[in-house]
Structure formats: structure tokens, C-alpha cells
């Protein structure tokens, strides 16, 4: 499916390259079994994050950009898009996790436990989940070593045994609480994101895109939102025209 993308600039890797040999896919269900720690089975959602962490730690790169499968890049993007004064910016949004985001708190609790830290305080907390998300591979490797030192077992097994986990929470918590903070930080995503599970029509998408910041790089409309492929495609095409015209025209949308 992806082989057509191969060229001098693009490599394609299979997921199995980034999972330990002790893990195998259970037939017919979105679960993986880790022979070295068979219970609980590794949920597909967790296995996906193991692959992200492993790829980020092993591939030779100055930076790694995590791009959601529902995301469309709408502007030229390179490592400089995520640097400030030569430093890679980490997304951190203090106070963004509130009582209305209970899953975020659970993910943060899991990250802190894996890193050997006390549970989070009550009240609002810092959020590290963003789209797209840029990582420093050296920090990823240091984070995974910390997990192994704390747990006393391979990091894949330690993380794979979690029922609730966020790779972005783990990375951000390590940088803030273990490393002492990022060299540079931002609380702004360079993306328009829509993750509500409520469908939008073309005109509603167009209005959302019209309010995008000047430095927008991507648009993420969740597949779970129920937005039709037609509405998504036409609104994004209109937004591309709008950006190409220098935002001097009314973006083309549909009703």
C-alpha cells in the first residue's frame, strides 16, 4: 500500500521492525501478546505507541515529527518549522488539563509512575499532547532508559503492560520533571485540530479553517468526527487555494 511512496527521500518501514521479537499479533483482534509478559495483552493503541517510541529512538534523525493519520500538511514543513532561536521547541500547555479531561489525567498518572515520580497534584495540570508533535531522538532514548531503570525490565514490556498510556505525556513529563525543562517551549500548536465526535458540514469546516493562525502547517479532522470524505476533501482544497492566494480571497467551501 505504501511502496508507491518510496523514493530517494522516503523510506518505508514495517511495524514489526520496531517491536521486540517476544511480541506477536493475536489473530482476528487488535491485540498483541508479549511472551515475556503475557497478561494483560497489549492493546493495539498501546502497540502503536510502542512503535512510535521505538522508531524515534532507533532511526537516525535530528528530530522526529509525529503526524496523525487524520492529518493533512498544508504548508512546507521542515525541522526549522519547529525551532526557535536554533532550539527545538517542545509543546507544553500549563493548566490545560482540567476536570473535563479525566483521560488526560490518567495518562499523566501512568507516565509519572513509569518514570518513578509521585502521582500528579490535584487541580489543573500541564498537557503535552499536540498535533503534529516534534521529538528529540536523544531525549526519547533517555526517556526509555529511565523507564527501564525504574521498572527493572525492558521498556517495551513496562509500557506494554499499561492499560492507559500516552507517549506524548511520557516524553513531556520526562523533559519537565526529570530533565529539568525543555530548551525551548511553546503552548501553541501549528495546526487546526478538530477531534469532537460531532460531524461538520463543508461550510463549518471552511469557517474553522478560515480562523487558522498565519503559521499553520497542518489540519487534523478526526475520522471519528463523522465528517464525510467529500466535505473534508472539498474544504481542504478550498483552504489550499486560500493559502496560495495569500489569504486575500474568501476560501472556497461548500454548503
C-alpha positions in Angstrom: 0.0 0.0 0.0 2.8 2.4 0.8 5.5 1.2 -1.5 4.4 3.8 -4.1 5.9 6.4 -1.8 9.4 5.1 -2.0 12.0 7.5 -3.5 15.4 8.9 -2.7 13.9 11.0 0.1 11.4 8.4 1.6 12.0 5.1 3.4 9.2 2.7 4.3 9.5 0.5 7.4 7.2 -2.3 8.6 5.8 -2.0 12.1 7.4 -5.3 13.1 10.9 -3.8 12.8 10.2 -1.7 15.9 8.6 -4.3 18.1 10.5 -6.9 20.2 10.6 -10.5 18.9 8.6 -11.5 22.0 5.5 -9.7 20.7 3.2 -11.2 18.2 -0.2 -10.1 16.8 -3.2 -12.0 18.0 -5.3 -13.2 15.1 -8.6 -11.6 14.4 -8.4 -8.9 17.1 -6.4 -5.7 17.6 -4.3 -7.1 20.4 -0.6 -8.1 20.7 0.8 -10.8 23.1 4.1 -10.2 24.8 5.5 -13.7 25.6 7.7 -12.2 28.3 4.7 -10.5 30.0 1.5 -12.2 28.5 -1.0 -10.6 30.8 -2.6 -8.2 30.1 -2.4 -8.4 26.3 -1.0 -5.3 24.6 -3.9 -3.2 23.1 -3.4 -2.1 19.5 -3.5 1.5 20.8 -0.5 0.8 23.1 1.4 -1.2 20.4 1.1 1.7 18.1 2.8 3.9 20.7 5.5 1.4 21.2 6.2 1.5 17.5 6.4 5.4 17.6 8.8 5.3 20.5 11.0 2.6 19.1 11.2 4.2 15.6 12.0 7.6 17.2 14.8 6.0 19.3 16.4 3.9 16.6 16.2 5.8 13.3 19.0 8.3 12.6 17.3 11.7 12.6 17.9 15.2 14.1 14.2 15.3 15.0 11.1 13.2 14.7 7.7 14.5 13.8 4.7 12.5 14.8 1.8 13.0 12.3 -1.6 11.6 13.0 -3.1 9.5 10.2 -6.1 12.0 10.0 -3.7 14.9 9.4 -3.0 16.8 6.2 0.0 19.0 5.8 -1.0 22.3 4.2 2.4 24.2 4.2 6.0 23.4 3.6 7.4 21.9 6.7 10.9 21.0 7.9 12.9 21.0 11.2 13.2 24.8 11.1 9.4 25.0 11.4 9.7 23.7 15.0 12.8 25.6 16.1 13.1 28.9 17.9 16.5 30.6 18.1 18.0 27.4 16.9 16.4 25.3 19.6 13.8 22.6 19.1 10.5 23.7 20.8 8.6 21.2 22.9 4.8 21.7 23.2 3.7 22.2 26.8 0.4 23.8 27.9 0.3 24.6 31.6 -3.1 24.3 33.2 -4.7 22.8 30.1 -5.7 19.5 31.8 -8.8 20.2 33.9 -11.6 18.2 35.4 -13.3 17.8 32.0 -10.3 15.8 30.7 -10.2 12.8 33.0 -8.4 10.5 30.5 -5.5 13.0 30.2 -5.0 12.8 34.0 -4.9 9.0 33.8 -2.3 9.2 31.0 -0.3 11.6 33.1 -0.5 9.3 36.2 0.7 6.4 34.0 3.6 8.4 32.7 4.7 9.5 36.1 4.6 6.0 37.5 6.7 4.7 34.7 9.3 7.4 35.4 9.3 6.7 39.1 7.6 10.0 40.0 4.9 10.8 42.6 1.3 11.0 41.4 0.3 14.3 39.9 -1.1 17.0 42.2 -4.8 17.8 42.3 -6.1 20.7 40.2 -5.1 21.7 36.6 -2.1 20.1 35.1 0.3 20.6 32.1 -0.7 19.0 28.8 1.9 17.7 26.3 -0.4 16.2 23.7 -0.3 18.1 20.4 -0.6 17.6 16.6 1.9 17.5 14.9 4.3 16.6 17.7 8.1 17.1 17.4 10.6 15.0 19.5 14.3 15.0 20.0 15.5 11.4 19.5 18.2 11.7 22.1 15.5 12.6 24.7 13.4 9.7 23.6 16.3 7.3 24.2 17.0 8.9 27.6 13.2 8.6 28.5 13.1 4.9 27.7 16.3 4.2 29.6 14.7 5.9 32.6 11.6 3.6 32.2 13.9 0.6 32.2 15.9 1.8 35.2 12.7 2.3 37.2 10.9 -0.8 36.2 13.8 -3.2 36.0 12.6 -4.7 32.7 12.7 -3.8 29.0 10.8 -0.6 28.3 8.6 -2.3 25.8 7.3 -4.7 28.5 6.9 -1.9 31.1 4.9 0.3 28.8 3.1 -2.6 27.1 1.7 -3.7 30.4 -0.1 -0.3 30.9 -3.9 -0.2 30.2 -3.8 3.5 29.7 -0.8 5.3 28.2 0.2 8.4 26.2 3.6 8.5 24.6 3.4 12.3 24.4 2.7 12.5 28.1 5.7 10.3 28.9 8.1 12.4 26.8 6.8 15.7 28.1 6.8 14.6 31.7 10.4 13.3 31.4 11.6 16.6 30.0 9.8 18.7 32.6 10.3 16.5 35.7 13.5 14.6 35.1 15.5 16.7 32.7 14.5 20.0 34.3 12.6 21.5 31.4 12.9 21.9 27.6 15.5 24.2 26.0 12.5 25.9 24.3 8.8 25.5 24.7 5.5 26.6 23.1 1.9 26.3 24.1 0.7 26.8 20.5 0.0 24.0 18.0 0.8 24.9 14.4 -2.3 23.0 13.4 -6.1 23.3 13.1 -7.5 20.4 15.1 -11.0 19.0 15.3 -11.4 15.9 17.5 -15.0 16.2 18.6 -17.2 13.2 17.6 -19.8 15.5 16.0 -19.8 15.9 12.2 -19.3 19.2 10.5 -20.5 20.2 7.0 -18.3 21.8 4.4 -19.3 25.4 5.3 -18.5 24.7 9.0 -15.1 23.2 8.1 -14.3 26.2 5.9 -15.2 28.7 8.7 -12.9 26.7 11.1 -10.0 26.8 8.6 -10.5 30.5 7.9 -9.6 31.2 11.5 -6.3 29.3 11.3 -3.2 31.1 12.5 -0.7 32.5 10.0 1.9 29.8 10.7 -0.5 26.9 10.3 1.3 23.8 9.0 -1.4 21.1 9.1 -5.1 20.3 9.6 -6.3 17.4 11.6 -10.0 16.4 11.4 -10.6 13.2 13.3 -12.0 10.2 11.5 -14.2 9.7 14.5 -15.9 13.1 13.9 -18.2 11.6 11.2 -17.2 14.3 8.7 -17.7 12.9 5.2 -14.8 12.4 2.9 -16.4 14.7 0.3 -16.8 17.6 2.8 -13.3 17.1 4.1 -11.7 16.9 0.7 -13.5 19.9 -0.8 -13.0 22.1 2.2 -9.2 21.3 2.3 -8.9 22.0 -1.4 -10.6 25.4 -0.9 -8.2 26.1 2.0 -5.2 25.3 -0.2 -6.5 27.9 -2.7 -7.0 30.4 0.1 -3.4 29.9 1.4 -2.0 30.0 -2.1 -3.7 33.4 -2.7 -2.1 34.8 0.4 -5.3 34.8 2.4 -6.5 37.6 0.3 -9.5 35.7 -1.0 -12.6 34.1 0.6 -11.8 30.4 1.0 -13.8 28.1 -1.3 -16.2 25.9 0.6 -19.4 24.0 0.2 -22.8 24.4 1.9 
